[in-house]
Amino acid sequence: MNSFSAVTRSALTRRSVLGLAAAGLAATMLAAPTPAQADPRGIAAKLPAPTGPHRIGTVSTRVVDTSRHDPWVESVPYRELMISVWYPAAGRPGGAGHRLAPYMSPGAAERWSATSPHGIPKDAIDFAAMRTHAREGAPADTSRGRRPVLLYAAGANDPRTWGTSAVEELASRGYVVVTIDHTYEAPAVQFPDGSVKDDAPLREALARAQQDHAMPELLKKVLDVRVADSKFVLDRLGSLPNGLSKVVDQKRVGMLGQSAGGIAAAETMYEDGRVKAGMNMDGTLENNPEPNGTNLTPVARHGLSGPFLLMGRQGSDRTTEPSWRAFWSHSTGWKRNLTLRGSKHQTYTDLAALLPQAGVDRQVIEKQLGTVDPSRAVAAQRAYATSFFDRWLRGKDGHLLDGPSAKYPEVEFAG
């Protein structure tokens, strides 16, 4: 199960993530180019358009937790984060007014391009030039009252934008979605004053952990920080910018994420009762360099009483992944375990949409994404995430989660 732990097995790849686990993370971070080496050019790739009935808007903002020191840089007496909020906007999809939001801020794009992320050649995609389908600062649609809100968490050492395809779809379907950059863990976080905080503190912590054979402790810290950040963002739902606090329904909150973000979704739901439903896309539930059923997270040891969806890559499900098996046996709430046939770990990210546009050959695509058709993978992820949260946060059951569907033959049910 690729998540924190799977990084170890990806150590020989050029670019991996902490969400895949320890040794691969080391290869990634210790060898990563500095922002000054980046030369972002190439195409302004496009994400697939969201299919929901709503036009979408987005705003980004800095939030500051003054109740704690930064866990990665103790000399900073507060924890600052950048979040983006995606929401149904007034007007029809494609309507004029307000510019399309960039995929990434310039400082974050420079760093992300420099890392040749997940098999994308450095000069193939200009991440700074990419645009989303959301209008910056567009007025929220208030015609239907308060809306359910979702937190989205990207994989470790990935930017908050790395799940934009899924996030836009959910916003177009009527959800308010908040994405979080975890400062000093994400490759680069650009703040409104133009400053950019990179992941050097985490890379230093990784080097020490490797030297001291203390990877489980480091992985636990990463998860603990992510959960604390998520709880703080939940605290701030009542003060979102652009009038959005009047739109969100704080009694209908869900969380989803990929890799380490999926772990964070499960653990945050376990620790914070405000999260009513959660979805984990291919994230192991243990703080261990290899998924062998040791150093299980609290949520894996005790399970959940609320609804939770596990969605994994080919060959990894509750029967083969020890931490998922433990979680499954201890959970008393509604649960499902789906597998996307022919998929790999990064199939659950924007890589599924972007890599085929990067000019790489089929062999590279299959190495990174598996044999599943990338466009079908995107459609399946969007459909099952929407169906799950519709069922548990809106009381709308489309029955897609009842069993295998002829419409999505790529998806198999393990439970």
C-alpha positions as CSV (number, residue, x, y, z in Angstrom):
1,M,0.0,0.0,0.0
2,N,1.7,3.2,-1.2
3,S,1.4,6.0,1.3
4,F,3.9,7.1,3.9
5,S,5.4,3.6,3.7
6,A,5.6,3.0,0.0
7,V,8.2,5.7,-0.4
8,T,10.7,3.1,0.7
9,R,10.0,0.8,-2.2
10,S,10.2,3.8,-4.6
11,A,13.7,4.8,-3.6
12,L,15.1,4.0,-7.0
13,T,12.7,6.3,-8.8
14,R,13.7,9.9,-9.7
15,R,10.7,11.5,-8.0
16,S,8.7,10.1,-5.2
17,V,6.7,11.4,-2.3
18,L,6.7,11.0,1.5
19,G,3.2,9.7,0.9
20,L,4.9,6.7,-0.8
21,A,7.2,6.4,2.3
22,A,10.7,6.8,3.7
23,A,13.6,5.9,1.5
24,G,12.0,7.1,-1.7
25,L,11.3,10.4,0.1
26,A,14.9,10.6,1.0
27,A,15.9,10.1,-2.7
28,T,13.4,12.8,-3.6
29,M,14.1,15.5,-1.1
30,L,17.9,15.2,-0.6
31,A,18.5,15.2,-4.3
32,A,15.8,17.7,-5.3
33,P,16.9,20.8,-7.2
34,T,16.6,24.2,-5.6
35,P,14.0,26.6,-6.9
36,A,16.8,28.6,-8.6
37,Q,17.5,25.6,-10.9
38,A,13.9,25.4,-12.1
39,D,13.3,26.5,-15.7
40,P,9.5,26.0,-16.1
41,R,8.5,26.0,-19.8
42,G,6.5,23.7,-21.9
43,I,2.8,23.5,-22.4
44,A,0.1,25.0,-20.2
45,A,-1.5,21.6,-19.7
46,K,-5.3,21.3,-19.1
47,L,-7.3,19.4,-16.5
48,P,-10.5,17.8,-17.6
49,A,-13.5,20.1,-17.2
50,P,-15.7,19.4,-14.2
51,T,-19.0,17.8,-15.1
52,G,-21.4,19.1,-12.4
53,P,-24.1,21.7,-12.9
54,H,-22.4,24.5,-11.0
55,R,-20.0,27.2,-12.1
56,I,-17.1,27.2,-9.6
57,G,-15.1,29.8,-7.9
58,T,-12.0,29.8,-5.7
59,V,-10.2,32.0,-3.2
60,S,-6.9,31.4,-1.4
61,T,-6.0,32.8,2.0
62,R,-3.4,32.7,4.7
63,V,-4.5,31.3,8.1
64,V,-2.4,31.6,11.3
65,D,-2.7,29.4,14.4
66,T,-1.2,31.4,17.2
67,S,-1.8,28.7,19.8
68,R,1.3,26.6,18.8
69,H,4.8,27.0,17.5
70,D,5.6,25.8,14.1
71,P,6.4,22.1,14.5
72,W,9.1,22.1,11.9
73,V,10.7,25.4,12.7
74,E,10.4,25.9,16.5
75,S,11.7,29.5,16.3
76,V,8.5,30.5,14.6
77,P,6.0,31.2,17.4
78,Y,2.9,30.4,15.2
79,R,1.8,28.0,12.5
80,E,0.9,29.6,9.2
81,L,-0.8,27.8,6.4
82,M,-2.1,28.6,2.9
83,I,-5.5,27.2,2.1
84,S,-7.7,27.4,-1.0
85,V,-11.5,27.2,-1.0
86,W,-13.4,25.9,-4.0
87,Y,-17.2,26.4,-4.2
88,P,-20.3,26.7,-6.4
89,A,-20.3,30.2,-7.8
90,A,-23.2,32.3,-8.9
91,G,-24.1,32.0,-12.6
92,R,-23.8,29.2,-15.1
93,P,-20.7,27.1,-15.8
94,G,-18.5,29.0,-18.3
95,G,-20.0,32.3,-17.5
96,A,-18.0,35.5,-17.9
97,G,-16.5,37.6,-15.2
98,H,-13.5,37.0,-12.9
99,R,-10.4,35.4,-14.4
100,L,-9.7,31.7,-14.3
101,A,-7.5,30.9,-11.3
102,P,-3.9,29.7,-11.9
103,Y,-3.2,26.1,-11.0
104,M,-0.3,27.1,-8.8
105,S,1.2,30.3,-7.6
106,P,4.5,31.3,-9.4
107,G,6.8,30.4,-6.4
108,A,5.2,27.0,-5.8
109,A,5.2,26.3,-9.6
110,E,8.9,27.1,-9.9
111,R,9.8,24.6,-7.2
112,W,7.3,21.9,-8.4
113,S,8.6,22.1,-11.9
114,A,12.2,21.8,-10.7
115,T,11.5,18.4,-9.1
116,S,10.3,16.8,-12.4
117,P,7.2,15.6,-10.5
118,H,6.3,11.9,-10.8
119,G,7.8,11.3,-14.2
120,I,6.9,14.6,-15.9
121,P,10.0,15.9,-17.6
122,K,11.1,19.2,-16.2
123,D,10.4,21.4,-19.2
124,A,7.3,19.5,-20.4
125,I,4.6,21.4,-18.5
126,D,4.5,25.0,-17.4
127,F,2.7,24.7,-14.1
128,A,2.7,28.5,-13.6
129,A,0.8,29.0,-16.9
130,M,-1.8,26.4,-16.2
131,R,-5.3,27.6,-15.5
132,T,-8.1,25.8,-13.6
133,H,-11.8,26.0,-14.4
134,A,-12.6,28.1,-11.3
135,R,-13.0,31.9,-11.3
136,E,-10.9,33.8,-8.8
137,G,-13.1,35.5,-6.2
138,A,-16.3,34.8,-8.0
139,P,-19.4,35.4,-5.7
140,A,-20.7,32.2,-4.1
141,D,-24.0,30.8,-5.1
142,T,-26.2,31.4,-2.0
143,S,-29.5,30.3,-3.7
144,R,-29.6,26.9,-2.0
145,G,-28.6,27.8,1.5
146,R,-25.7,26.2,3.3
147,R,-23.6,23.5,1.6
148,P,-21.6,20.5,2.9
149,V,-17.9,21.2,3.2
150,L,-15.0,18.8,2.5
151,L,-11.3,19.0,3.4
152,Y,-8.9,17.7,0.7
153,A,-5.4,16.5,1.7
154,A,-2.7,15.9,-0.9
155,G,0.0,13.3,-0.5
156,A,3.0,14.1,1.6
157,N,5.6,16.4,-0.1
158,D,2.9,17.2,-2.7
159,P,1.3,20.6,-3.1
160,R,-2.4,21.2,-2.2
161,T,-3.1,21.6,-5.9
162,W,-2.2,18.0,-6.8
163,G,-5.9,16.9,-6.5
164,T,-7.5,19.8,-8.3
165,S,-9.3,17.6,-10.8
166,A,-11.2,15.8,-8.0
167,V,-11.7,19.1,-6.1
168,E,-13.2,20.9,-9.0
169,E,-15.6,18.1,-9.7
170,L,-16.8,18.1,-6.1
171,A,-17.3,21.9,-6.1
172,S,-19.2,21.7,-9.4
173,R,-21.5,19.1,-7.7
174,G,-22.4,21.5,-4.9
175,Y,-19.7,21.1,-2.3
176,V,-17.4,23.7,-0.7
177,V,-13.9,22.1,-0.7
178,V,-10.9,23.4,1.3
179,T,-7.4,22.3,0.3
180,I,-4.4,22.7,2.6
181,D,-0.7,23.2,2.1
182,H,1.3,21.9,5.0
183,T,4.1,24.5,5.4
184,Y,7.7,23.2,5.4
185,E,6.4,19.8,4.2
186,A,4.9,20.8,0.8
187,P,7.6,21.5,-1.8
188,A,6.9,25.2,-1.7
189,V,4.2,27.4,-0.2
190,Q,3.8,30.9,-1.5
191,F,2.2,33.4,0.9
192,P,0.4,36.7,0.0
193,D,3.5,38.8,0.8
194,G,5.4,36.9,-1.9
195,S,7.5,34.8,0.5
196,V,8.0,31.2,-0.3
197,K,8.5,28.5,2.4
198,D,10.1,25.3,1.0
199,D,10.5,21.8,2.5
200,A,14.1,22.2,3.7
201,P,13.1,21.6,7.4
202,L,11.5,18.3,6.5
203,R,14.4,17.2,4.4
204,E,16.7,18.0,7.3
205,A,14.4,16.0,9.6
206,L,14.5,13.1,7.1
207,A,18.3,13.0,7.0
208,R,18.4,12.9,10.8
209,A,15.8,10.2,11.0
210,Q,17.7,8.0,8.5
211,Q,20.9,8.4,10.4
212,D,19.2,7.6,13.7
213,H,17.0,4.8,12.3
214,A,14.0,6.7,13.5
215,M,11.7,6.7,10.4
216,P,8.5,5.6,12.3
217,E,8.9,8.6,14.6
218,L,9.3,11.0,11.8
219,L,6.3,9.5,9.9
220,K,4.2,9.8,13.0
221,K,5.2,13.5,13.4
222,V,4.2,14.2,9.8
223,L,0.8,12.6,10.4
224,D,0.4,14.4,13.8
225,V,1.2,17.8,12.1
226,R,-1.2,17.1,9.3
227,V,-4.0,16.2,11.7
228,A,-3.3,19.3,13.9
229,D,-3.4,21.5,10.7
230,S,-6.7,19.9,9.6
231,K,-8.3,20.5,13.0
232,F,-7.2,24.1,12.9
233,V,-8.7,24.6,9.4
234,L,-11.9,23.1,10.8
235,D,-11.8,25.7,13.5
236,R,-11.6,28.4,10.8
237,L,-14.6,27.4,8.8
238,G,-16.5,30.1,10.5
239,S,-14.2,32.8,9.2
240,L,-13.6,31.9,5.6
241,P,-13.0,34.7,3.1
242,N,-15.4,36.0,0.4
243,G,-18.4,35.4,2.5
244,L,-18.0,31.6,2.3
245,S,-18.6,31.1,6.1
246,K,-22.2,31.9,5.4
247,V,-22.3,29.2,2.8
248,V,-20.7,26.2,4.6
249,D,-22.7,23.9,6.8
250,Q,-20.4,23.0,9.6
251,K,-22.6,20.1,10.7
252,R,-22.0,18.4,7.3
253,V,-18.2,18.0,7.1
254,G,-16.2,15.3,5.2
255,M,-12.6,14.7,4.4
256,L,-10.7,12.9,1.6
257,G,-7.1,12.6,0.5
258,Q,-4.6,10.7,-1.5
259,S,-1.7,8.7,0.0
260,A,-0.6,10.6,3.2
261,G,-3.7,12.7,2.7
262,G,-5.8,9.6,2.9
263,I,-4.1,8.7,6.2
264,A,-4.8,12.2,7.5
265,A,-8.4,12.0,6.5
266,A,-8.9,8.8,8.4
267,E,-7.0,9.9,11.5
268,T,-8.6,13.4,11.6
269,M,-12.0,11.7,11.4
270,Y,-11.0,9.4,14.3
271,E,-9.8,12.3,16.5
272,D,-12.3,15.0,15.5
273,G,-16.0,14.3,15.6
274,R,-16.7,17.2,13.3
275,V,-15.7,15.0,10.3
276,K,-18.7,12.9,9.6
277,A,-17.5,10.9,6.5
278,G,-14.1,10.2,5.1
279,M,-12.3,8.8,2.0
280,N,-8.8,7.4,1.7
281,M,-7.3,7.0,-1.8
282,D,-4.4,4.5,-1.5
283,G,-2.9,5.6,1.8
284,T,-1.6,3.0,4.2
285,L,-2.6,3.4,7.8
286,E,0.7,2.9,9.6
287,N,3.7,4.9,10.4
288,N,6.2,2.5,9.0
289,P,8.7,2.5,6.1
290,E,7.2,-0.8,4.9
291,P,3.5,-1.8,5.2
292,N,3.9,-4.9,7.4
293,G,1.2,-4.2,10.1
294,T,3.5,-2.6,12.7
295,N,3.3,1.0,14.0
296,L,-0.4,1.1,13.2
297,T,-2.1,4.5,13.5
298,P,-4.7,4.9,16.2
299,V,-7.5,4.8,13.6
300,A,-6.1,1.5,12.3
301,R,-6.0,0.0,15.8
302,H,-9.5,1.2,16.8
303,G,-11.4,1.8,13.6
304,L,-14.3,4.2,13.0
305,S,-18.0,4.2,13.8
306,G,-18.8,6.5,10.9
307,P,-18.9,5.9,7.1
308,F,-15.5,5.5,5.4
309,L,-14.4,4.6,1.9
310,L,-11.1,3.0,1.0
311,M,-10.1,3.1,-2.6
312,G,-6.8,1.5,-3.6
313,R,-4.6,0.7,-6.5
314,Q,-4.3,-2.6,-8.3
315,G,-3.2,-5.4,-5.9
316,S,-3.8,-3.5,-2.7
317,D,-6.9,-3.9,-0.7
318,R,-8.1,-4.9,2.8
319,T,-7.0,-8.5,2.2
320,T,-3.4,-7.6,1.2
321,E,-2.6,-4.4,3.1
322,P,-2.2,-5.2,6.8
323,S,-3.2,-1.7,8.1
324,W,-6.3,-1.7,6.0
325,R,-7.2,-5.2,7.3
326,A,-6.8,-4.0,10.9
327,F,-8.9,-0.9,10.2
328,W,-11.6,-3.0,8.6
329,S,-11.8,-5.4,11.4
330,H,-12.1,-2.7,14.1
331,S,-14.5,-0.4,12.2
332,T,-18.2,-0.6,13.1
333,G,-19.5,2.0,10.7
334,W,-20.5,1.7,7.1
335,K,-17.5,0.9,4.9
336,R,-16.5,0.0,1.4
337,N,-13.2,-1.1,-0.2
338,L,-12.8,-0.4,-3.9
339,T,-9.9,-1.1,-6.3
340,L,-9.2,0.7,-9.5
341,R,-8.1,-2.1,-11.8
342,G,-4.7,-1.5,-13.6
343,S,-4.0,1.6,-11.4
344,K,-0.9,2.7,-9.5
345,H,-0.4,5.1,-6.6
346,Q,-0.3,8.3,-8.6
347,T,-3.4,7.4,-10.6
348,Y,-5.3,9.0,-7.8
349,T,-3.8,12.5,-8.4
350,D,-3.7,15.0,-11.2
351,L,-0.9,13.0,-12.8
352,A,-3.6,10.9,-14.5
353,A,-4.7,14.0,-16.4
354,L,-1.3,15.7,-16.9
355,L,1.2,13.0,-17.7
356,P,-0.4,12.0,-21.0
357,Q,0.0,15.6,-22.1
358,A,3.7,15.7,-21.3
359,G,4.9,14.1,-24.5
360,V,6.1,10.9,-22.8
361,D,5.7,7.5,-24.3
362,R,3.2,4.8,-23.3
363,Q,5.9,2.9,-21.3
364,V,6.4,6.0,-19.0
365,I,2.7,6.4,-18.6
366,E,2.2,2.8,-17.6
367,K,5.1,2.9,-15.2
368,Q,3.5,5.9,-13.4
369,L,-0.2,5.3,-13.8
370,G,-0.6,1.6,-14.7
371,T,-2.6,0.2,-17.5
372,V,-5.9,1.8,-16.7
373,D,-7.0,4.4,-19.3
374,P,-6.2,7.7,-17.5
375,S,-9.4,9.4,-18.6
376,R,-11.4,6.5,-17.3
377,A,-9.5,6.6,-14.0
378,V,-10.3,10.3,-13.5
379,A,-14.0,9.6,-14.3
380,A,-14.2,6.7,-11.8
381,Q,-12.5,8.6,-9.0
382,R,-14.8,11.6,-9.5
383,A,-17.9,9.4,-9.6
384,Y,-17.3,7.3,-6.5
385,A,-16.1,10.3,-4.4
386,T,-19.3,12.2,-5.4
387,S,-21.5,9.2,-4.7
388,F,-20.0,8.6,-1.3
389,F,-20.3,12.1,0.0
390,D,-23.7,12.6,-1.6
391,R,-24.9,9.6,0.3
392,W,-23.5,10.5,3.7
393,L,-23.6,14.3,3.7
394,R,-26.6,15.1,1.5
395,G,-28.8,12.1,1.9
396,K,-28.8,11.3,-1.8
397,D,-28.1,7.7,-2.6
398,G,-27.4,7.0,-6.2
399,H,-26.6,3.3,-5.3
400,L,-23.3,3.4,-7.1
401,L,-21.7,2.0,-4.0
402,D,-24.1,-0.9,-3.7
403,G,-22.0,-3.1,-5.9
404,P,-20.1,-3.4,-9.2
405,S,-21.4,-1.1,-12.0
406,A,-21.3,-1.7,-15.7
407,K,-20.7,2.0,-16.1
408,Y,-17.4,1.7,-14.3
409,P,-16.0,-1.8,-15.1
410,E,-12.5,-0.5,-13.9
411,V,-13.8,-0.5,-10.3
412,E,-13.9,-3.7,-8.3
413,F,-15.4,-4.2,-4.9
414,A,-13.3,-5.9,-2.1
415,G,-16.0,-5.2,0.4
